[in-house]
Amino acid sequence: MRFVCDAAGGKAWFRIETEAEAARESELMRHAVEKHFRRAHEQASQAYRPASGPYIEQDIGRTMPVFLTLRDADGNALATAMLPPQQATGRDNLVCSPMVVGPGHADPYPEHRAAIEDLGRHFGIALDRARCYPYGRL
């Protein structure tokens, strides 16, 4: 995982970069981020058309959603986010809608709204609950 930004309440956001990290996040958070990460990586790999250079994995990573985890100061997983790739790269390529979920698909906004807003500011987008918490729309 790679540090992305600090968040309110002594928390921090980290980017999930490997299937192993996604699997661990799924285990800790009791949700299916691993499945979504694997599917996105596979789709990006199949769609990838090499240019020049040896950075295939880096280039694939630019075309798939950005997966992130919110951690407290002790490293406990608090929320998971998935953002469209253009949010991290500046590209206008809508692959997915942004999502933010808590453990077991719980709503992370009541407890972590400020930290989620910090992530939105970092990427320059609004991560409001109505748009990003998919289970609130049911």
C-alpha atoms as an extended CHARMM CRD file, in Angstrom:
* protein
*
       138  EXT
         1         1  MET       CA              0.0000000000        0.0000000000        0.0000000000  PROA      1               0.0000000000
         2         2  ARG       CA              1.0780000000        3.5190000000       -0.7130000000  PROA      2               0.0000000000
         3         3  PHE       CA              0.2670000000        6.5780000000        1.4130000000  PROA      3               0.0000000000
         4         4  VAL       CA             -2.1260000000        8.9830000000       -0.3390000000  PROA      4               0.0000000000
         5         5  CYS       CA             -3.0860000000       11.6710000000        2.1800000000  PROA      5               0.0000000000
         6         6  ASP       CA             -3.7270000000       12.4610000000        5.8150000000  PROA      6               0.0000000000
         7         7  ALA       CA             -7.3100000000       12.6360000000        7.0250000000  PROA      7               0.0000000000
         8         8  ALA       CA             -9.2160000000       14.1270000000        9.9540000000  PROA      8               0.0000000000
         9         9  GLY       CA             -8.9410000000       12.4750000000       13.3420000000  PROA      9               0.0000000000
        10        10  GLY       CA             -5.3930000000       11.1600000000       12.9530000000  PROA      10              0.0000000000
        11        11  LYS       CA             -6.4290000000        8.8780000000       10.0770000000  PROA      11              0.0000000000
        12        12  ALA       CA             -4.8120000000        8.3850000000        6.6740000000  PROA      12              0.0000000000
        13        13  TRP       CA             -5.7830000000        7.1160000000        3.2260000000  PROA      13              0.0000000000
        14        14  PHE       CA             -3.6480000000        4.5140000000        1.4550000000  PROA      14              0.0000000000
        15        15  ARG       CA             -3.8560000000        3.1940000000       -2.1040000000  PROA      15              0.0000000000
        16        16  ILE       CA             -4.4040000000       -0.5520000000       -2.4930000000  PROA      16              0.0000000000
        17        17  GLU       CA             -1.9640000000       -1.5990000000       -5.2280000000  PROA      17              0.0000000000
        18        18  THR       CA             -1.9160000000       -5.4140000000       -5.3020000000  PROA      18              0.0000000000
        19        19  GLU       CA             -4.3480000000       -8.3180000000       -5.2410000000  PROA      19              0.0000000000
        20        20  ALA       CA             -2.8360000000       -9.4190000000       -1.9260000000  PROA      20              0.0000000000
        21        21  GLU       CA             -3.5880000000       -6.0090000000       -0.4000000000  PROA      21              0.0000000000
        22        22  ALA       CA             -7.1200000000       -6.1320000000       -1.8140000000  PROA      22              0.0000000000
        23        23  ALA       CA             -7.5880000000       -9.6280000000       -0.3650000000  PROA      23              0.0000000000
        24        24  ARG       CA             -6.4530000000       -8.4360000000        3.0520000000  PROA      24              0.0000000000
        25        25  GLU       CA             -8.8050000000       -5.4390000000        2.8500000000  PROA      25              0.0000000000
        26        26  SER       CA            -11.7020000000       -7.7750000000        1.9910000000  PROA      26              0.0000000000
        27        27  GLU       CA            -10.8500000000       -9.9500000000        4.9760000000  PROA      27              0.0000000000
        28        28  LEU       CA            -10.5330000000       -7.0390000000        7.4030000000  PROA      28              0.0000000000
        29        29  MET       CA            -13.5930000000       -5.1840000000        6.1270000000  PROA      29              0.0000000000
        30        30  ARG       CA            -15.8400000000       -8.1810000000        5.3810000000  PROA      30              0.0000000000
        31        31  HSD       CA            -16.7090000000       -7.0290000000        1.8650000000  PROA      31              0.0000000000
        32        32  ALA       CA            -15.7870000000       -7.8420000000       -1.7410000000  PROA      32              0.0000000000
        33        33  VAL       CA            -13.1590000000       -5.2500000000       -2.6910000000  PROA      33              0.0000000000
        34        34  GLU       CA            -10.8270000000       -8.0970000000       -3.7030000000  PROA      34              0.0000000000
        35        35  LYS       CA            -13.3310000000       -9.2810000000       -6.3120000000  PROA      35              0.0000000000
        36        36  HSD       CA            -13.7450000000       -5.7510000000       -7.7020000000  PROA      36              0.0000000000
        37        37  PHE       CA             -9.9840000000       -5.1510000000       -7.7180000000  PROA      37              0.0000000000
        38        38  ARG       CA             -9.2930000000       -8.4290000000       -9.5230000000  PROA      38              0.0000000000
        39        39  ARG       CA            -12.0450000000       -7.7760000000      -12.0950000000  PROA      39              0.0000000000
        40        40  ALA       CA            -10.8390000000       -4.2110000000      -12.7440000000  PROA      40              0.0000000000
        41        41  HSD       CA             -7.2300000000       -5.3740000000      -13.1280000000  PROA      41              0.0000000000
        42        42  GLU       CA             -8.2690000000       -8.1070000000      -15.5610000000  PROA      42              0.0000000000
        43        43  GLN       CA            -10.3470000000       -5.6910000000      -17.6540000000  PROA      43              0.0000000000
        44        44  ALA       CA             -7.5440000000       -3.1240000000      -17.7020000000  PROA      44              0.0000000000
        45        45  SER       CA             -5.0230000000       -5.8110000000      -18.6820000000  PROA      45              0.0000000000
        46        46  GLN       CA             -7.2140000000       -7.0060000000      -21.5600000000  PROA      46              0.0000000000
        47        47  ALA       CA             -7.8210000000       -3.4730000000      -22.8050000000  PROA      47              0.0000000000
        48        48  TYR       CA             -4.1790000000       -2.4240000000      -22.4970000000  PROA      48              0.0000000000
        49        49  ARG       CA             -2.4060000000       -1.6440000000      -25.7660000000  PROA      49              0.0000000000
        50        50  PRO       CA              1.3300000000       -1.2450000000      -25.1530000000  PROA      50              0.0000000000
        51        51  ALA       CA              3.0580000000        1.9100000000      -26.2490000000  PROA      51              0.0000000000
        52        52  SER       CA              6.7730000000        1.8910000000      -25.7130000000  PROA      52              0.0000000000
        53        53  GLY       CA              8.5860000000        1.1710000000      -22.4920000000  PROA      53              0.0000000000
        54        54  PRO       CA              8.7480000000       -1.4590000000      -19.7880000000  PROA      54              0.0000000000
        55        55  TYR       CA              6.0820000000       -0.0840000000      -17.4180000000  PROA      55              0.0000000000
        56        56  ILE       CA              3.1410000000       -2.3240000000      -18.2920000000  PROA      56              0.0000000000
        57        57  GLU       CA              1.7440000000       -2.7020000000      -14.7570000000  PROA      57              0.0000000000
        58        58  GLN       CA              2.0710000000        1.0220000000      -14.1430000000  PROA      58              0.0000000000
        59        59  ASP       CA              0.2140000000        1.7740000000      -17.3790000000  PROA      59              0.0000000000
        60        60  ILE       CA             -2.5180000000       -0.7620000000      -16.5810000000  PROA      60              0.0000000000
        61        61  GLY       CA             -2.9290000000        0.8540000000      -13.1690000000  PROA      61              0.0000000000
        62        62  ARG       CA             -3.7600000000        4.1540000000      -14.8500000000  PROA      62              0.0000000000
        63        63  THR       CA             -6.7950000000        2.6860000000      -16.6090000000  PROA      63              0.0000000000
        64        64  MET       CA             -8.4400000000        0.9450000000      -13.6780000000  PROA      64              0.0000000000
        65        65  PRO       CA            -10.3210000000        2.3930000000      -10.7050000000  PROA      65              0.0000000000
        66        66  VAL       CA             -8.2890000000        3.5980000000       -7.7370000000  PROA      66              0.0000000000
        67        67  PHE       CA             -8.8540000000        1.4820000000       -4.6220000000  PROA      67              0.0000000000
        68        68  LEU       CA             -8.1340000000        3.0710000000       -1.2430000000  PROA      68              0.0000000000
        69        69  THR       CA             -8.3450000000        2.1980000000        2.4250000000  PROA      69              0.0000000000
        70        70  LEU       CA             -8.8310000000        4.5280000000        5.3770000000  PROA      70              0.0000000000
        71        71  ARG       CA             -6.7450000000        3.5340000000        8.3950000000  PROA      71              0.0000000000
        72        72  ASP       CA             -6.5320000000        4.8580000000       11.9310000000  PROA      72              0.0000000000
        73        73  ALA       CA             -3.2550000000        5.5810000000       13.7380000000  PROA      73              0.0000000000
        74        74  ASP       CA             -3.0430000000        1.9150000000       14.8090000000  PROA      74              0.0000000000
        75        75  GLY       CA             -3.4920000000        0.6550000000       11.2390000000  PROA      75              0.0000000000
        76        76  ASN       CA             -7.0830000000       -0.5420000000       11.6860000000  PROA      76              0.0000000000
        77        77  ALA       CA             -9.1580000000       -0.5490000000        8.4890000000  PROA      77              0.0000000000
        78        78  LEU       CA            -12.1020000000        1.8720000000        8.7350000000  PROA      78              0.0000000000
        79        79  ALA       CA            -13.4520000000        2.3970000000        5.2100000000  PROA      79              0.0000000000
        80        80  THR       CA            -12.7220000000        1.4220000000        1.6260000000  PROA      80              0.0000000000
        81        81  ALA       CA            -13.0800000000        3.6820000000       -1.4020000000  PROA      81              0.0000000000
        82        82  MET       CA            -13.1080000000        3.0610000000       -5.1330000000  PROA      82              0.0000000000
        83        83  LEU       CA            -12.6380000000        6.0940000000       -7.3820000000  PROA      83              0.0000000000
        84        84  PRO       CA            -12.7110000000        6.3150000000      -11.1910000000  PROA      84              0.0000000000
        85        85  PRO       CA             -9.2200000000        6.3870000000      -12.7100000000  PROA      85              0.0000000000
        86        86  GLN       CA             -9.5460000000        9.9460000000      -14.0400000000  PROA      86              0.0000000000
        87        87  GLN       CA             -9.8030000000       11.1420000000      -10.4390000000  PROA      87              0.0000000000
        88        88  ALA       CA             -6.1900000000       10.0830000000       -9.9330000000  PROA      88              0.0000000000
        89        89  THR       CA             -4.8070000000       10.7220000000      -13.4150000000  PROA      89              0.0000000000
        90        90  GLY       CA             -6.7530000000       13.7050000000      -14.6950000000  PROA      90              0.0000000000
        91        91  ARG       CA             -8.2800000000       11.6670000000      -17.5270000000  PROA      91              0.0000000000
        92        92  ASP       CA            -11.9480000000       11.9980000000      -18.3690000000  PROA      92              0.0000000000
        93        93  ASN       CA            -12.6280000000        8.2660000000      -18.5080000000  PROA      93              0.0000000000
        94        94  LEU       CA            -15.6870000000        7.1990000000      -16.5140000000  PROA      94              0.0000000000
        95        95  VAL       CA            -15.1010000000        3.5290000000      -15.7400000000  PROA      95              0.0000000000
        96        96  CYS       CA            -17.0570000000        3.4970000000      -12.4910000000  PROA      96              0.0000000000
        97        97  SER       CA            -18.9090000000        5.6890000000      -10.0390000000  PROA      97              0.0000000000
        98        98  PRO       CA            -17.0480000000        6.5420000000       -6.8390000000  PROA      98              0.0000000000
        99        99  MET       CA            -17.9740000000        4.3290000000       -3.8760000000  PROA      99              0.0000000000
       100       100  VAL       CA            -17.1110000000        4.4410000000       -0.1900000000  PROA      100             0.0000000000
       101       101  VAL       CA            -18.1580000000        1.6790000000        2.2050000000  PROA      101             0.0000000000
       102       102  GLY       CA            -17.4350000000        0.6520000000        5.7650000000  PROA      102             0.0000000000
       103       103  PRO       CA            -17.0020000000       -2.7830000000        7.3500000000  PROA      103             0.0000000000
       104       104  GLY       CA            -19.5600000000       -5.2990000000        6.0950000000  PROA      104             0.0000000000
       105       105  HSD       CA            -20.9150000000       -2.6790000000        3.6320000000  PROA      105             0.0000000000
       106       106  ALA       CA            -21.9380000000       -0.4000000000        6.5370000000  PROA      106             0.0000000000
       107       107  ASP       CA            -22.3200000000        3.3340000000        5.9960000000  PROA      107             0.0000000000
       108       108  PRO       CA            -18.9500000000        4.9860000000        6.8080000000  PROA      108             0.0000000000
       109       109  TYR       CA            -20.2680000000        8.5500000000        6.6060000000  PROA      109             0.0000000000
       110       110  PRO       CA            -21.6180000000        9.0280000000       10.1490000000  PROA      110             0.0000000000
       111       111  GLU       CA            -18.2280000000        8.2410000000       11.7090000000  PROA      111             0.0000000000
       112       112  HSD       CA            -15.7470000000        9.1300000000        8.9380000000  PROA      112             0.0000000000
       113       113  ARG       CA            -17.3920000000       11.9340000000        6.9250000000  PROA      113             0.0000000000
       114       114  ALA       CA            -14.5270000000       14.3850000000        7.5560000000  PROA      114             0.0000000000
       115       115  ALA       CA            -11.9100000000       11.8330000000        6.4720000000  PROA      115             0.0000000000
       116       116  ILE       CA            -13.9160000000       11.0440000000        3.3240000000  PROA      116             0.0000000000
       117       117  GLU       CA            -14.1700000000       14.7630000000        2.5650000000  PROA      117             0.0000000000
       118       118  ASP       CA            -10.3800000000       15.0110000000        2.9780000000  PROA      118             0.0000000000
       119       119  LEU       CA             -9.9650000000       12.2880000000        0.3430000000  PROA      119             0.0000000000
       120       120  GLY       CA            -12.3330000000       14.1440000000       -1.9690000000  PROA      120             0.0000000000
       121       121  ARG       CA            -10.3550000000       17.3680000000       -1.5380000000  PROA      121             0.0000000000
       122       122  HSD       CA             -7.1310000000       15.4900000000       -2.2780000000  PROA      122             0.0000000000
       123       123  PHE       CA             -8.5200000000       14.2640000000       -5.6150000000  PROA      123             0.0000000000
       124       124  GLY       CA            -10.5530000000       17.3970000000       -6.3110000000  PROA      124             0.0000000000
       125       125  ILE       CA            -13.9890000000       15.7510000000       -6.2950000000  PROA      125             0.0000000000
       126       126  ALA       CA            -17.0310000000       15.7370000000       -4.0410000000  PROA      126             0.0000000000
       127       127  LEU       CA            -17.4760000000       12.3900000000       -2.3150000000  PROA      127             0.0000000000
       128       128  ASP       CA            -20.9070000000       13.0180000000       -0.8560000000  PROA      128             0.0000000000
       129       129  ARG       CA            -22.9110000000       10.1730000000        0.6560000000  PROA      129             0.0000000000
       130       130  ALA       CA            -25.7660000000       10.3020000000       -1.8840000000  PROA      130             0.0000000000
       131       131  ARG       CA            -23.3120000000        9.7170000000       -4.7250000000  PROA      131             0.0000000000
       132       132  CYS       CA            -20.8010000000        7.3790000000       -3.0890000000  PROA      132             0.0000000000
       133       133  TYR       CA            -22.6010000000        5.1200000000       -0.6200000000  PROA      133             0.0000000000
       134       134  PRO       CA            -24.4140000000        2.6460000000       -2.9070000000  PROA      134             0.0000000000
       135       135  TYR       CA            -26.4760000000        0.9660000000       -0.2010000000  PROA      135             0.0000000000
       136       136  GLY       CA            -28.1070000000        4.2380000000        0.8140000000  PROA      136             0.0000000000
       137       137  ARG       CA            -29.9420000000        4.3040000000       -2.5370000000  PROA      137             0.0000000000
       138       138  LEU       CA            -31.9050000000        1.1180000000       -1.9350000000  PROA      138             0.0000000000
